[in-house]
């Protein structure tokens, strides 16, 4: 392996150059919205709890359900992955994540059969074609399923098409979270905060304090480590693996997508669990692979995670390991192939809430790599291959559904 100070990719800008530019310059370079939306997350996380408090009927929806289904597509699906275990633990009922695309292709049969059930449709804009189609399909086929839409856009189809249906409730988040950039950043963390908060409807004061700590942790990352992520974005990697356990695996999936989207596919990505990496995916890790490790606070989970990191070190796999967590072990800090990022207060926050902070790490790394690649993070898909809202496509087998 090469010394880390010798493996930076060439680029016209020095470290901190992007952060110190004026908003007008950031706009011309195509990252003003992405950077602003990442930086506003301490505020938008805090702003989410009052929305829960003032949305009527949530307690009844939750208390009546024997099953909760979280559904969405892309990042909205990964919101569900990042809160599923925490929400299930709080509610004491099964919580499942079912992709919106699976509902379209296989119908309501993919929804587990416990009834009555609550399906929570998660969306930034609410205008993606599968969002409304999946909700309409389940409304048509499953009368014992009630629905909650969590969205950042009061004018999206998910908000407007179903506002008069008594089986559908709408929860609209702070308008700042309806991100203008292509990738979801503040929308993701706000949607996750709202979904996780459904487990605290009987004690929103406690949840407000949790969100305050989460906001402080994200602010700590942004104020104390943003320049470090800018440096990491310049390392000569062509692949990134993100590792997480339980809900942090949902964060890993989202971070992998952020890097893929913001580099227009130039950087290949993979998300895995620590134990899952050994079962074949470890072959993805070569000498141009950055391995990003989200550490758990739970001692048993962390023991497995540290064993895997030790194995990667022993086998000399990867360009470098970025190890993010609180109280990163001294042995890992001392290794020349490891890059520790100490994140205070994660243990107090708990693994059930840490995924939000880890997602922000992935956003920052994706942003700075996008800039290093000479792309425009607000719209990195140079040929319009992907867009902020998935373009309309033909829906099969749902044309006869009632609107």
Secondary structure, 3 states (H helix, E strand, C coil): CCCHHHCECCCCCCCCCCCCCCHHHHHHHCCHHHHHHHHCHHHHHHHHHHHHHHCCCHHHHHHHCCEEEEECCCHHHHHHHHHHHHHHHHHCCEEEECCHHHHHHHHHHHCCCCCCEEEEEEECCCCCHHHHHHHHHHHHHCCCEEEEEEECCCCCHHHHCCCCCCCEEEEECCHHHCCCCCCCCHHHHHHHHHHHHHHHCCCHHHHHHHHHHHHHHHHHHHHHCHHHHHHHCCECCCEEEEECCCHHHHHHHHHHHHHHHHCCCCCEEEEECHHHHCCCHHHHCCCCEEEEEECCCCHHHHHHHHHHHHHHHHCCCCCEEEEEECCCCHHHHHCCCEEEEECCCHHHHCHHHHHHHHHHHHHHHHHHHHHHCCCCHHHCCCCCCCCCCCCCCCCCCCCCCCC
